[in-house]
Amino acid sequence: MTAAIEPLLVKTPLIEAGSQDPLPASGRPLRWGVIATGRIASIVVSDLSLLPDAVLHAVSSRTLAGAEAFAAEHGFNHAYGDHAGVGLSGYQRLLQDPDVDVVYVATPHASHYAVALEALGAGKHVLCEKPLTLNARHAEHLASVARDKGLFLMEGVWTRFLPSMQRAAEIAASGELGEVRWIQADLGFPAPFDPEARLWKREEGGGALMDLGVYLLTWAQAALGRPRSLTASSHLNSDGVDTTTTMTLQYPSGAQAQLLASLSTVSTQTATVAGTRGMLRCGSPLFNPRQLTITLASGEQRVEDFPAAGRGYTYQLREVTRCIQQGRRESPTLPLADTLATMSLLDQARRQCGIRYPGD
């Protein structure tokens, strides 16, 4: 069964000229607040510390001890934990700090909407981990609030800003591959089952689609733009969590994208963009490729390599920093319209597959 896709997936502009090196300062220092202290927060903050115009101002956690340990490890000036005496959570106390300019929300998926909404309500600019929310309705509300308040909001799809991803989009649009007719992207790994882990908890937005699907759709969007329809299927475990989900996107031109997200199988973790005159394949993993291989129908082949700045999050962090410094309220490379379109696709896939989360 297929369903029409209403929102528009658009091909967005490349990152502005001169921004391939994310490390030089681009303006006044910004004071960052980081909400949550898990693994992804630690990785992203390590890259954030490389930006000379980023001030590691405050971090929050459910416990003060956890926040203080994270602050000591990464060099934050302030640490906030839950405070029973005043009935405030650690992140609410951080949001009350008048010196925080922008917050990075690194909580589990299911709390993105509530935390980001409070951050916007407190007058803070927001970078929120992907997926922005668990459904398009909540994402649309966050976008509306950010626009009404004149605040910057962006989903943390860091792959979108990598030089390799930008170059792949440029090649696809250049005509070198001819007319793009087919995309294949897979992202899978065997994740050990743990009923206490977020990845396996339906109530926390667990499953392959929400954890990995954004990366797959990023490749399809970069090369082909708006799909005409989507067909999806999943294998759900006894808890209603999808262990594997596949999506096929159909385009008005007749092109197709075939995407696989899995927590139960090893995969190549690569993306292929194929056209009438050649094809492009990225190195593994597709969410952080350091190499592109371009093979033309003539037999000509070349490999393009890309440098790394930190772990790769620096490009996304520079984009957020530059946009806020320049008074922009959205990233021109990842506008809110693209995030909302992606969320709508994920909603379509979930409905077809019977994947349901609290709040639906």
N, C-alpha and C positions, 0 to 999 in steps of 0.2 A: 504494500500500500504506500503510495506517495502522497505528499502534501505540499501545497504551494508555499513558497517562502515569501512572506510579505516584506520584511525589512530589506534595505538595500545594503549589499556588501560592496563597498567601493574600493578601487585601487588607490591607495593613499600615496602622497608624495614621499620621496626618499628623505632621510634625515638631511637637514640643511647642510649646505656646502661648508666645509671646514670643520665639521664636527666629528670626523672619523676618530680623532684623538679625544677621548672623553675626559682626560685628566686635567688639562689647564682650566683654571678658574674662568667662569663666564660672567661674573658679576658679584654683587654683594653677598656676604655669607648668609646662609640660611640655617636656622636652628631646628634640628630634627628631633622629633619624638618617635620612639619605636614602641609599638604595642605588641607584646608577646615576646617570648625569649626562646622559642624553639629552634630547631636546626636551620630552617630557612632564614629566620631572622639573623642568626649568627653569620651565615654565609653572606647575606646581603649587606649587613653592617660592615663586614670586613672590606667589601668593595666601597661602601659609602665612605669609609675612613680614608680612602685614597683621594677623595675630592678635596682640594684645598679650601673650597668655599662651603664645605659642609661642616657644621658644628654638631657634634654628638652631644646633644643637650640633655635628653631625658629618655628613660626606658621604664616600662611598666611590666609587671608580671602579677600572677595571682598571689604570690607571696613576696613580702619585702625581701626576704633572704635571696630568693631567686633573682629579683630585680637587681639587688646589690651585687650579687656575684657576676651577673651579666655586665653591669656597669663597670665593675673593676676590670673585667677581662677586656672590654672594648674601649674603655676610656670615656664613658658618659659622665656628665657632671651631676646628674640627679637620678635617683631611683625611686619608683613608686610601687607599692604593693597594696593589696586589699587592706582596708582599714575598717574593722568592725565597729569601732567606736563612733565613727561618723557616717557609717553606712555607705561608704563609697568603695568602688572597685579600684584596683590599681590604675587601670586605663582612664577611669573618670577623674582620678586625681591628676593624672598627666594632662588631661584635656583642660583642666582648670589652671594649668601653668600658663601665665600670660606670655612667657618668653618662647613658647613653642610656635614655630612658623608653619611647619608641615609635619604630618604624621605618616608613618609607614605602618600599615595594618598587616600584621603577620599572623593573625589568629587562624584557627581552623575555619574551613569554608563556611560552615553553618552560622558563624557569628560575624562574618564580613559585613552583612547588611546593617545589623544593629550598631556595631562599633563605628563603621564609616558614617552612618547617619548621625550618631552623637558627635563625632569629630567635626562634621560639617556644621552641626548646630552650635558647636563651640567656636566656630569661626576659623577652623584650621583647614589648610590645603591638605589633600589626601592622595597618597599612593597606596592602593589596596592590592594585596596579592590576588592572583587569578585563582578561580573565577571570581569576578567582582561580587557576584551574589549567586544564589542557587536557582534563581529564575529571572526571567526578563522583566517581570512586573516590578520586582524590587530594584533591579538595575535602573529601570526607567525612573523610579522615584528618586534614587540617589542622584541621577543626572539632572533631574528637575530641580532638586534642592540646591545642588552645586551651582547651577546656572542662576537661580533666583538670588543666591547669596554672593554671587560673583567670586566663587572660589574654584581653585584648580582641583580637578578630580581625574584620576587615570587608573586603569586596571594594569596590574604589573605583569604584562606579557613581555618579558624581557627579551625574548627571541626576536621580536619585531624590530628591535633597535640594533641588533648585531650587524657588523659590516658584512658578514657572509650572507645574512638574510636580505639585507638591502641590495647587495650585489645580485643575488638570485632573482629578486623582483625586477631589477633593472634589465637583466638579460632576457627574462621572459617577456618584458614589454618592448624590447628593442627590435624584435622580429628575427633575431639571429636563429632561433629555434623554429622559425616558421610560425604557423598558427598552432597555439598550444591546444592539444586535443585530449590529453590524459595526464592525470596526476595520481601518483600512488604514494601514500605515506603510512608508515606503521610505527607504533611506539608501544612496545610490550616488554614486560619483565615478570618473572615468577615471584610474586610477593608472598612470603609465608603468611598463612592465615593467623590472625590474632584478633579475637573478638573485642579486645580492649583498644585496639589501634584505630586511630581516626580513619585510616584508609578503608577499614572494613565496617565502619559504623554508618548505617543508612541515615540515622538522625543527625549525623555530622557531615552529610554530603559525600560519604565515601563512595568508592567505585572507580572503575577505569575511565568512564566518560568524563566526569567532572574533573578528575585529576590530570588526565592526559589529553582530552579532546580539544582543548583550546590550542595546543601546539599544532595538532593536525589541521585544524581549520585555518590556522594562520598561514600554512603553506598553500592551502587551496585558495584562500582569499588573495594572497599575494600574486598568484599566477593567473587566476581566472575571474576573480571578482564575484559578482552576484550569481548564485545558483537559481535555476528555475524550480527545482524540487529536491527533496531529500528523502532517502529511504534508509531506515536504520533497523538493526536487529541486535539483540543482546542475549547473553547467557546470564541469568540471575541466580545467585545462591539462595539458600533457604531463608536468609535474612532480607532478601530483596535488593541486595547489592550486586551491581553488574561486574562480573569478573572479566568479561570481554564484550566489547561493543564494536560493530562495524557500521560505517556510514557510506552511502554512495550519493554523491551530488551530481545532478544533471544540470547542464547549462544550455541556454538558448542556442548556442552554436552547435550543439550536439556533443560537446566535450563532456568528460566525466572525471570525477575525483573519487578514488576508492581509498577509504581511511580505516585503519584498525587501531583500537586502543585495548590493551589487555594487561591484566594483573596475573595472568595464569600461564603465559607462554613467553619464551625468548623470541625476539624479533630482530630484524635488521636495524631498526631505529633510524631509518633513512627516509628521504623523500626523493621522488623522481618526477621531474617536469618534462613531459615529452611533447614534441611538436612535429610538424610536417617536414622539417628540415634538420632536426636534431633533438638531443635531449640533455638535460642537466640532472646530475645526481649529487646530493649533498653528502658530506661525511657524517659518520655517526658520532654522537647522537644528534638527531635532527633539531632538537631544541637548543643546541649550542655547537653548530658545525664549524669546524676550522678549515674546511676544504670543500671546494666545488669541483666536480669533474664535468666538463662539457664535451660531448661527443656529437659530431655532425655527421649527416648522412654521407658526406664525401669521404668519411674515414678519418678526417682530421680530429684530433683530440688534444685538449689542454687541461691542465689542473691549475686552479687558482687557490693559493693559500692565504690565510687571514691571521693577523696577529691577535694576541689576547691581551686585554687590559684587565688585570685582576681575574676574577672568575667569570667575567662577562656581563655582570649586572651593572658595571660602571656606565655603559652606554645608556641604559634606561634611566639611571640616576642622574646622569648629566642632562638628559632630556627634561626630566621633571624640574631640575634646578634651573635650567635655562628658561623654561616656560614661565616659571613663577617669577624669576628675576625680571623678565620682560613684560610681566603683567598679563600673560596669556592664561586663559582658563581651561584650555584643552590643548593636548598635543596635536600638532598637525600631522604627525606620523601615525598616531593611534587616537583618533578622535572618538568621542563618546558614541557617535553613530555606528562606528565599527564594532565597539564593544556590545552595544545593544543588539546589533544584527547577529553577532556571534551567540549572544545569550538566547536569542530567539531560535536559532538553529539547534542549540542544545535543548531547549524546551521541546522543539519538534521531535528530536530524537528520543527524548525521555518519554514523551507521550506514546510514541509508537512502540517503545520497548517495555512500557510498564514500570519505569523507574520513577519512584515517588519519594519526595522529601517533605519534611515538616514545612509548612508555610505554603505548599502548593494549593 
